[in-house]
Amino acid sequence: MGTTRVLEGRTAIVTGGAGGMGLAICRRFAENGASLVIADVDTAGGEAAVEQANRVGGEAVFVKTDVSSSADVNAMVTTATERFGGLDCAVNAAAIEFERVPLADCDDGDFDRMINVNLRSVFLCMKYEIKAMLASGGGGRIVNIASTNSFRPQPNQPAYTASKHGVLGLTRSAAVDYAAAGVRINAICPGAIDTPMLRNAISARQRDPDEVAHRLTPLARFGHPEEIADAALWLCSDSSSFVLGHALAVDGGYLAT
């Protein structure tokens, strides 16, 4: 894409924007000229993300958002339309992962929490994002962050795996429903990306990071959050104009093995 600011004049929402992949996406979008609504439950992290986005050439605002709350998500999208005049792009990246037990030992409350944050959130975000995009009449682009677990589960992650399968189903269903309206919806399926969530999961399971990296990718390294950000930028740019309902694996070849 060269030095062209491919999101110049466009408004984007990024959920989970206070850290990890979401933060990297915010930076990359800001570098490419986007006006940003950064959404997260982490106020301090969200405000720091705004400062970073503004420093690299974007214009950003933080909205504290519980993505499992319909009212919060509606307010998030309303902020984008009222502050910046519309909504062109959205990356729904907010997620949690904390499981270490097989299905029969999964706590009911833990299952519900995982589904609410990882799957219900994507439903709610797309619901309000699509409405805003249709109202503007100019189409739009939505990227949902799924997972390699959408295809191949890791042990002792039943609720997380179910949630990420669901994200892929919602993505494909909505992509078909809104293609004619000019709203392109796709998913990214990250593999082992070096984020605090991954490092915490490795520590909780008392695993060796080098062993995990070698086991989860032929490249024998963790991915960088910026590599997910580059994929999200492409899917939200005009360069991906014929890509719809796709699950883009950014996983160092994990799903190829």
ABEGO torsion letter per residue (X at the ends): XEABBAABGBBBBBBGAABEAAAAAAAAAAAAGBBBBBBBABAAAAAAAAAAAAAAGBBBBBBBBBAABAAAAAAAAAAAAAAAGEBABBBBABBBBABABBAAABBAAAAAAAAAAAAAAAAAAAAAAAAAAAAAGAEEBBBBBBBAAAABBBBGBAAAAAAAAAAAAAAAAAAAAAAAAGBBBBBBBBBBBBBAAAAAAAAAAGBBAAAAAAAABAAGBBBBAAAAAAAAAAAABAAAAABBGBBBBBAGGAAAX
